[in-house]
Amino acid sequence: MARKPSATRRGPLHAGHEVRERILAYYGLTHEELAKALGVSRRTISLLVNGRRGVSPEMSLRLSKLSGTTPEHWLGIQQVVDLERARRTGKAAIGRIKALKAPRGARK
């Protein structure tokens, strides 16, 4: 039986993974060089790359300008991560919610 990719076993890959692989590694940049290019602190880059900080709308604008992508690309990655985290942490509470039924006489 084939193994599932690590992204599906552990959840979606964080945007920091893409920053690490497609920007830092590809261009051979250090955290400090990337921070300077984006106009942020080295700590901000470190937190992002290590998955401890998400991509904000402002950071998505910076990353898109630098990488030639769109802000929506970066925010989309973040949204998938946030949604998966919410699914895991809110599973019990969400499971108790009952779907609404259409009132009598309501048209579909």
Residue frames as a rotation matrix with the C-alpha (Angstrom) as fourth column:
MET 1
0.578 0.816 0.000 0.00
0.816 -0.578 0.000 0.00
0.000 0.000 -1.000 0.00
ALA 2
-0.157 -0.653 0.741 1.39
0.600 -0.659 -0.454 3.41
0.785 0.374 0.495 -0.95
ARG 3
-0.365 -0.048 -0.930 2.09
0.867 -0.380 -0.321 5.94
-0.338 -0.924 0.181 1.77
LYS 4
0.724 0.635 0.269 0.23
0.682 -0.716 -0.147 9.20
0.099 0.290 -0.952 1.73
PRO 5
-0.080 -0.743 0.664 2.27
0.389 -0.637 -0.665 12.37
0.918 0.205 0.340 1.26
SER 6
-0.649 -0.273 -0.710 3.26
0.751 -0.080 -0.656 13.99
0.122 -0.959 0.257 4.55
ALA 7
-0.914 0.332 0.235 1.05
-0.320 -0.943 0.089 16.99
0.251 0.006 0.968 3.80
THR 8
-0.005 0.979 -0.203 -2.08
-0.472 0.177 0.864 14.85
0.881 0.100 0.462 4.02
ARG 9
0.021 -0.025 -0.999 -0.95
0.659 0.752 -0.005 12.86
0.752 -0.658 0.032 7.05
ARG 10
-0.543 -0.348 -0.764 -0.10
0.826 -0.387 -0.410 15.96
-0.153 -0.854 0.497 9.08
GLY 11
0.450 0.714 -0.535 -2.42
0.487 -0.699 -0.524 18.43
-0.749 -0.025 -0.663 7.47
PRO 12
0.873 -0.068 0.483 -1.75
0.425 -0.380 -0.822 21.00
0.240 0.922 -0.303 4.79
LEU 13
-0.132 -0.988 -0.081 1.69
0.976 -0.115 -0.185 22.50
0.174 -0.103 0.979 4.38
HIS 14
0.439 0.192 -0.878 2.16
0.556 -0.826 0.098 25.89
-0.706 -0.531 -0.469 6.00
ALA 15
0.984 -0.052 0.169 3.01
0.100 -0.628 -0.772 28.90
0.146 0.776 -0.613 3.83
GLY 16
0.531 -0.838 0.127 6.37
-0.701 -0.349 0.622 28.99
-0.477 -0.419 -0.773 5.59
HIS 17
0.186 -0.419 0.889 7.23
0.309 0.884 0.352 25.72
-0.933 0.209 0.293 3.89
GLU 18
0.690 0.124 0.714 6.73
0.724 -0.096 -0.683 27.36
-0.017 0.988 -0.156 0.50
VAL 19
0.905 -0.419 0.070 8.80
-0.421 -0.907 0.015 30.36
0.057 -0.043 -0.997 1.57
ARG 20
0.305 -0.824 0.478 11.58
-0.424 0.333 0.843 28.01
-0.853 -0.459 -0.247 2.66
GLU 21
0.056 -0.267 0.962 11.53
0.546 0.815 0.194 25.85
-0.836 0.515 0.192 -0.48
ARG 22
0.436 0.265 0.860 10.57
0.900 -0.121 -0.419 28.27
-0.007 0.957 -0.291 -3.25
ILE 23
0.910 -0.164 0.380 12.25
-0.099 -0.978 -0.185 31.43
0.402 0.131 -0.906 -2.08
LEU 24
0.607 -0.715 0.347 15.01
-0.649 -0.194 0.736 30.77
-0.459 -0.672 -0.582 0.46
ALA 25
0.178 -0.560 0.809 16.34
0.183 0.827 0.532 27.51
-0.967 0.053 0.249 -1.02
TYR 26
0.637 0.143 0.758 15.74
0.745 0.139 -0.653 28.35
-0.199 0.980 -0.018 -4.68
TYR 27
0.818 -0.292 0.496 17.43
0.012 -0.852 -0.523 31.75
0.575 0.433 -0.694 -4.51
GLY 28
0.051 -0.848 -0.527 19.97
0.760 0.375 -0.531 30.74
0.648 -0.374 0.664 -1.88
LEU 29
0.016 0.036 0.999 18.87
-0.311 -0.949 0.040 33.47
0.950 -0.312 -0.004 0.53
THR 30
-0.833 -0.215 -0.511 19.34
0.436 0.314 -0.843 33.59
0.342 -0.925 -0.167 4.27
HIS 31
0.148 0.888 -0.435 16.55
0.988 -0.120 0.093 34.59
0.030 -0.444 -0.896 6.64
GLU 32
-0.081 -0.276 -0.958 18.31
0.465 -0.860 0.209 37.91
-0.882 -0.428 0.198 7.11
GLU 33
-0.954 -0.297 -0.047 18.56
0.083 -0.410 0.909 38.59
-0.289 0.863 0.415 3.36
LEU 34
-0.473 0.856 0.210 14.90
0.703 0.222 0.676 37.75
0.532 0.467 -0.706 2.82
ALA 35
0.193 0.519 -0.833 13.88
0.919 -0.394 -0.032 39.92
-0.345 -0.759 -0.553 5.77
LYS 36
-0.492 -0.461 -0.739 15.80
0.190 -0.885 0.426 42.85
-0.850 0.069 0.522 4.34
ALA 37
-0.970 0.122 0.209 14.25
0.203 -0.057 0.977 42.34
0.131 0.991 0.030 0.88
LEU 38
-0.180 0.982 -0.057 10.75
0.778 0.178 0.603 42.28
0.602 0.064 -0.796 2.39
GLY 39
-0.407 -0.040 0.912 11.35
-0.276 -0.947 -0.164 45.10
0.871 -0.319 0.375 4.87
VAL 40
0.781 0.616 0.103 10.59
-0.321 0.255 0.912 42.98
0.535 -0.746 0.397 7.94
SER 41
0.234 -0.710 0.664 12.62
-0.947 -0.010 0.322 41.61
-0.222 -0.704 -0.674 10.84
ARG 42
-0.569 -0.526 -0.632 14.63
-0.615 0.783 -0.099 38.40
0.547 0.332 -0.769 10.68
ARG 43
-0.874 0.296 0.385 12.50
-0.194 0.513 -0.836 37.12
-0.444 -0.806 -0.391 13.55
THR 44
0.101 0.953 -0.287 9.34
-0.730 -0.125 -0.672 37.60
-0.676 0.277 0.683 11.45
ILE 45
0.121 -0.137 -0.983 10.85
-0.887 0.431 -0.169 35.45
0.447 0.892 -0.070 8.69
SER 46
-0.857 -0.506 -0.095 12.02
-0.394 0.763 -0.512 32.84
0.331 -0.402 -0.854 11.17
LEU 47
-0.564 0.728 0.390 8.55
-0.350 0.216 -0.911 32.59
-0.748 -0.651 0.133 12.75
LEU 48
0.345 0.705 -0.620 6.91
-0.866 -0.016 -0.500 32.31
-0.363 0.709 0.604 9.32
VAL 49
-0.106 -0.493 -0.863 9.34
-0.798 0.561 -0.223 29.72
0.594 0.665 -0.453 7.94
ASN 50
-0.951 -0.303 -0.054 9.05
-0.199 0.741 -0.641 27.61
0.235 -0.599 -0.766 11.10
GLY 51
-0.406 0.879 -0.248 5.24
0.352 0.401 0.846 27.62
0.843 0.256 -0.473 10.95
ARG 52
-0.504 0.171 -0.847 4.76
0.852 -0.061 -0.520 29.69
-0.141 -0.983 -0.115 14.09
ARG 53
-0.401 0.405 -0.822 3.29
-0.142 -0.914 -0.381 32.70
-0.905 -0.037 0.424 12.34
GLY 54
0.200 0.588 0.784 0.77
0.770 0.401 -0.497 32.84
-0.606 0.703 -0.372 9.53
VAL 55
-0.750 -0.370 0.548 0.69
0.652 -0.549 0.522 34.99
0.108 0.749 0.654 6.44
SER 56
-0.172 0.657 -0.734 -1.11
0.385 -0.641 -0.664 38.27
-0.907 -0.397 -0.143 7.04
PRO 57
0.777 0.478 0.409 -2.66
0.568 -0.255 -0.782 40.29
-0.269 0.841 -0.470 4.22
GLU 58
0.773 -0.548 -0.318 0.28
-0.556 -0.828 0.076 42.70
-0.305 0.118 -0.945 4.45
MET 59
-0.187 -0.872 0.452 2.83
-0.406 0.487 0.773 39.87
-0.895 -0.038 -0.445 4.28
SER 60
0.222 0.323 0.920 0.95
0.645 0.659 -0.387 38.38
-0.731 0.679 -0.063 1.31
LEU 61
0.990 0.112 -0.081 1.44
0.027 -0.732 -0.681 41.67
-0.136 0.673 -0.728 -0.55
ARG 62
0.346 -0.936 -0.057 5.16
-0.802 -0.327 0.499 41.67
-0.486 -0.127 -0.865 0.26
LEU 63
-0.245 -0.442 0.863 5.66
-0.041 0.894 0.446 38.01
-0.969 0.074 -0.238 -0.72
SER 64
0.560 0.520 0.644 3.68
0.607 0.271 -0.747 38.38
-0.563 0.810 -0.164 -3.94
LYS 65
0.906 -0.282 -0.315 5.71
-0.396 -0.828 -0.396 41.42
-0.149 0.484 -0.862 -5.01
LEU 66
0.033 -0.976 0.217 8.97
-0.793 0.107 0.599 39.63
-0.608 -0.192 -0.770 -4.28
SER 67
-0.471 -0.258 0.843 8.05
-0.014 0.958 0.285 36.28
-0.882 0.123 -0.455 -5.84
GLY 68
-0.846 0.170 -0.505 5.93
-0.532 -0.249 0.809 37.38
0.012 0.953 0.302 -8.79
THR 69
-0.708 0.683 -0.179 2.85
0.668 0.730 0.142 35.62
0.228 -0.019 -0.973 -7.46
THR 70
-0.122 0.734 0.669 -0.42
-0.039 -0.677 0.735 37.07
0.992 0.063 0.111 -6.19
PRO 71
-0.647 -0.024 0.762 -1.46
-0.737 -0.235 -0.634 38.01
0.195 -0.972 0.134 -2.65
GLU 72
0.424 0.903 0.063 -4.36
-0.903 0.416 0.107 35.58
0.070 -0.102 0.992 -3.10
HIS 73
0.276 -0.434 -0.858 -1.87
-0.174 0.855 -0.489 32.76
0.945 0.284 0.160 -3.59
TRP 74
-0.743 -0.669 -0.021 -0.31
-0.050 0.086 -0.995 33.33
0.668 -0.738 -0.098 -0.18
LEU 75
-0.511 0.636 0.579 -3.61
-0.854 -0.302 -0.423 34.02
-0.094 -0.710 0.698 1.57
GLY 76
0.448 0.667 -0.595 -5.08
-0.739 0.651 0.174 30.88
0.504 0.361 0.785 0.00
ILE 77
-0.218 -0.623 -0.751 -2.33
0.094 0.753 -0.652 28.75
0.971 -0.213 -0.106 1.50
GLN 78
-0.933 -0.162 0.320 -2.93
-0.266 -0.288 -0.920 30.38
0.242 -0.944 0.226 4.87
GLN 79
-0.127 0.977 0.173 -6.69
-0.988 -0.141 0.071 29.90
0.094 -0.162 0.982 4.63
VAL 80
0.356 0.196 -0.914 -6.31
-0.315 0.946 0.079 26.15
0.880 0.260 0.398 4.03
VAL 81
-0.610 -0.661 -0.437 -4.05
0.252 0.360 -0.898 25.85
0.751 -0.658 -0.053 7.08
ASP 82
-0.828 0.330 0.454 -6.41
-0.559 -0.563 -0.609 27.92
0.055 -0.758 0.650 9.24
LEU 83
0.168 0.958 -0.233 -9.45
-0.914 0.240 0.327 25.92
0.369 0.158 0.916 8.17
GLU 84
0.141 -0.187 -0.972 -7.76
0.033 0.982 -0.184 22.59
0.990 -0.006 0.144 8.88
ARG 85
-0.877 -0.477 -0.050 -6.67
0.101 -0.081 -0.992 23.83
0.469 -0.875 0.119 12.31
ALA 86
-0.515 0.770 0.377 -10.24
-0.857 -0.467 -0.216 24.96
0.010 -0.434 0.901 13.06
ARG 87
0.317 0.620 -0.717 -11.57
-0.592 0.721 0.361 21.57
0.741 0.310 0.596 11.98
ARG 88
-0.231 -0.505 -0.832 -9.24
0.322 0.767 -0.555 19.79
0.918 -0.396 -0.015 14.37
THR 89
-0.968 -0.251 -0.008 -9.65
0.097 -0.342 -0.935 22.07
0.232 -0.906 0.355 17.37
GLY 90
-0.572 0.808 0.141 -13.40
-0.794 -0.502 -0.345 22.61
-0.208 -0.309 0.928 17.03
LYS 91
-0.758 0.222 -0.614 -14.37
-0.240 0.780 0.578 19.09
0.607 0.585 -0.538 16.03
ALA 92
-0.753 0.475 -0.456 -16.34
0.658 0.554 -0.509 18.25
0.011 -0.684 -0.730 19.20
ALA 93
-0.521 0.562 -0.643 -18.22
0.040 -0.736 -0.676 21.55
-0.852 -0.378 0.362 19.38
ILE 94
-0.561 0.286 -0.777 -19.02
-0.817 -0.342 0.464 21.57
-0.133 0.895 0.425 15.68
GLY 95
-0.874 0.191 -0.446 -20.17
0.027 0.937 0.348 17.95
0.484 0.293 -0.824 15.86
ARG 96
-0.675 0.636 -0.374 -22.87
0.590 0.161 -0.792 18.96
-0.443 -0.755 -0.484 18.38
ILE 97
-0.600 0.457 -0.657 -24.44
-0.527 -0.843 -0.106 21.48
-0.602 0.282 0.747 15.99
LYS 98
-0.241 0.632 0.737 -27.62
0.604 0.692 -0.396 20.27
-0.760 0.350 -0.548 14.34
ALA 99
-0.951 -0.067 0.303 -28.45
0.299 -0.453 0.840 21.40
0.081 0.889 0.450 10.81
LEU 100
-0.559 0.791 -0.249 -31.54
-0.500 -0.561 -0.660 23.54
-0.662 -0.244 0.709 10.44
LYS 101
-0.591 0.494 0.638 -34.59
0.726 0.671 0.152 21.96
-0.353 0.553 -0.755 8.86
ALA 102
-0.868 0.329 0.372 -36.77
0.032 -0.710 0.703 23.90
0.496 0.622 0.606 6.47
PRO 103
-0.722 0.674 0.154 -39.91
-0.400 -0.225 -0.889 25.26
-0.564 -0.704 0.432 8.16
ARG 104
-0.345 0.693 0.633 -43.20
0.655 0.661 -0.367 23.68
-0.673 0.288 -0.682 7.21
GLY 105
0.683 0.721 0.114 -44.55
0.538 -0.392 -0.746 25.02
-0.494 0.571 -0.656 3.97
ALA 106
0.204 -0.680 -0.704 -41.22
-0.439 -0.707 0.555 26.50
-0.875 0.196 -0.443 2.92
ARG 107
0.985 0.081 -0.152 -40.29
-0.170 0.312 -0.935 26.12
-0.029 0.946 0.321 -0.71
LYS 108
0.423 -0.876 0.232 -37.02
0.520 0.444 0.729 24.54
-0.742 -0.187 0.644 -1.65
